[in-house]
Amino acid sequence: MVKLFVTLAGVILASVLALAQSGPVSNGVVKIGVLGDMAGLYQDTSGKGAVEAVKLAVEDFGGAVLGKPIEFVSADHQNKPDIASSVARRWYDSENVDMIVDMVGSASALAVTAVSNDKHRIAMVSNASATDISGKQCTPYSTQYNFDTYALAKSTTNTLLKQGQDTFFFITADYTFGHNLENDVTRFVREGGGRVLGSVKHPIGTSDFSSYLLTAQASGAKVIALANASSDTINAIKTAQAFNVTAKQKLAGMLIFLSDIHAIGLQTAQGLIFTDSFYWDMNDETRAWSRRFFDRVGRMPNNVHAADYSATLQYLKAVQAAGTDNSDAVMATLKKIPINDMYTKNSRIREDGMLVHDLYLFQVKMPAESTGQWDYYKLLATIPADEAFRPLSESACYLVKSR
């Protein structure tokens, strides 16, 4: 009799647990993980800013979805893909995380999207630009929510070519992102009738760019293209200023963040042309959100922070619209509903996982043009989404039904 009671109790408990797992919201909570660089090379483009941006999204959504609380966790992947995949696996397996966002660094992002695919959980990459993320390594459970190297390369390169800057030399970060960016820029240089005169590769986290810039100077290229990011870009631009490189050659940052310009200063960065997806001072809506962000973080947000916010908000809207946090249902909904917030308007996530939206061509202001701290950009042009991003006909993603 006792044995029968224990058996029945076990069956009942198993049924309750199964119901909890299969209900509209698994485990009674929707949980979001912010995985990025909290103290290293990319902390200014990820870190505390990413965490606070996600917090703002959760608060703006109301703190609950489908009557269940929204929770979040954060972790530092230390820019190491093995740590990124380990954290993602633990979060998905043991901590009931439904969606991971940010994932700075393309190698780390690809490591996480592989785990998300294996676990059938969602990864919204807002802080990595390798084309493989929504290309040949795309998954049904991941999105690329900011831009890729194709979009960055096309807009900036074509502008430089129109100015007569038709010979390029690359200083490239020696990892997936840098290689992708150099390859994409090279394509558009050649298609536009220009020439690539050479390149040098450097490890991430390089502090001394002297030898790389001397090689670039000696090439005689009109454009020295920086296919790197964050502190690497900052250090390269500062060294170029010290070597007076810009007296005869044009420096082009192929991926520039607002925090980079703040660190470099307008005196050194003035005139730099680049492509971006967000600027805090675009309109009343971006200014209002950015001031809320500033009150928490002490600096204005960059494009990644805005994308972190938007991705989180859109994920929660998709959970609400789908009526469940089931990953397949949520991903199907994410690719159906339009995105309208302070980051982007009337945009959608394509079948390859890429968020296709307008981008902007900016130029760094001269010191005399700036009205104060953080007033750094002037808008040169808006690049329509269908012109900025790779057409689906060229996609390497196996999810694309017609190419």
Sequence and secondary structure as in RCSB ss.txt:
>XXXX:A:sequence
MVKLFVTLAGVILASVLALAQSGPVSNGVVKIGVLGDMAGLYQDTSGKGAVEAVKLAVEDFGGAVLGKPIEFVSA
DHQNKPDIASSVARRWYDSENVDMIVDMVGSASALAVTAVSNDKHRIAMVSNASATDISGKQCTPYSTQYNFDTY
ALAKSTTNTLLKQGQDTFFFITADYTFGHNLENDVTRFVREGGGRVLGSVKHPIGTSDFSSYLLTAQASGAKVIA
LANASSDTINAIKTAQAFNVTAKQKLAGMLIFLSDIHAIGLQTAQGLIFTDSFYWDMNDETRAWSRRFFDRVGRM
PNNVHAADYSATLQYLKAVQAAGTDNSDAVMATLKKIPINDMYTKNSRIREDGMLVHDLYLFQVKMPAESTGQWD
YYKLLATIPADEAFRPLSESACYLVKSR
>XXXX:A:secstr
 HHHHHHHHHHHHHHHHHHHHHSSSGGG EEEEEEE SSSTTTTTSHHHHHHHHHHHHHHHTSEETTEEEEEEEE
E TT HHHHHHHHHHHHHHS   EEEE  SHHHHHHHHHHHHHHT EEEE S   GGGTTTT  TTEEE S  HH
HHHHHHHHHHHHTT  EEEEEEESSHHHHHHHHHHHHHHHHTT EEEEEEEE TT    HHHHHHHHHHT SEEE
EE  HHHHHHHHHHHHHTTGGGTSEEEESS  HHHHHHH HHHHTT EEEES  TTSSHHHHHHHHHHHHHHSS 
  HHHHHHHHHHHHHHHHHHHHTS  HHHHHHHHTTS B SSS SSBEE TTSBEE  EEEEEE  GGG  STT 
 EEEEEEE HHHHS  GGG   TT S  
